[in-house]
Amino acid sequence: MAKKIYVRNMSYNTSEEELRDLFAQYGTVLSANIIIDRETRRPKGFGFVEMEEDSAAEAAISQLDGKDLDGRNLSVNEAIAKPRPSYNNNRY
């Protein structure tokens, strides 16, 4: 089963290809996405990596948390889905 990983404290110069290559050392990467600011069109310094195998994801998390990439120490954790708030337009 695929596992999604949250990666933060990335350099604004890190590319999705570099992120994918870094995690690919531990297993098959299904996707690597760096979040971009809508207004400035610049990276926000965090992103997500989805790995095919849970064991590979766990190995990547334990080995890459705190690792230097492009002059920044990465913070790497399992991404935890938080429920989005529901907005009720019929309040009254």
N, C-alpha and C positions, 0 to 999 in steps of 0.2 A: 504494500500500500504506500502511496506517495506521502511524503512529509514536507511541509512548508517551513522554511527557516527565515527568520527575521534577522537582517544584517544592518547594523547601524554604525555610526561614527566613521563612515566612508569618506574618503577624499572626494571633492567635487570633480576631480579628474579621472576617477575610476570609471571604466566603461563596463557595459554589460558583458562584453566578451571576456574581459579580465576576471570579472566576478564568476562567470561560468567556468572558465579555465581553472580558477582557484579551487572551486568546489568539485570539479570533475576528477581531481586527484583522489577523491574518496568514493566515487561511484557515479552512476548515471544521473546527469542533471536534466530534468525535464524542462525547466524554465529558469531564467535569471532576469529579474526586472529591477531597474533602478527608478525610484519615484522622482518625477520631474514636477517642478513648480509650474502651475498653469500660467501665471503672469510673467515670470521672468524666463521661463523655458530652460531653467538651469536645474541640475540635480539638487535634491534636498538633503543628500548625505545618508540616505538609507534605502533599503530595497528588500527584495524577497527572492529566495532561491527555492525551487521545488525539486526534491530529489526522489528518485524512483523507489529506493529501498530505505526502510526505517533505520536499519543498522548502519547504512552508509551515511545517512543524515546525522545520526547520533555521533558517529566518528568525526564527521566534519565539524559539528558543533563543539565537541570537546577539544579538537586540535586547533581550530581556527579562532576560538574566542580569545581575544587579547593579542592575536597575531598582527604584526605590522604589515599594512598594505598601503603603498603610496604615501608613507609617512604618517599614517594614522593607525592606532590600535583598534581593530575591529571589535565590536560587541556582537556576538552571535548566539541566538537563542531560538528555540522552537517557536514558531508563530502560533499564537493562540487566538482563535477566532472569537471576537467579542460580538455579542448580539447588537445589531444596530437598533437605535431607538425607533419606535414607531411613532409617526406623527398623525395625530387624529385631528382632522380639519373640522370635525363636528364637536367642538368643545362645549357649545352652549345649547 
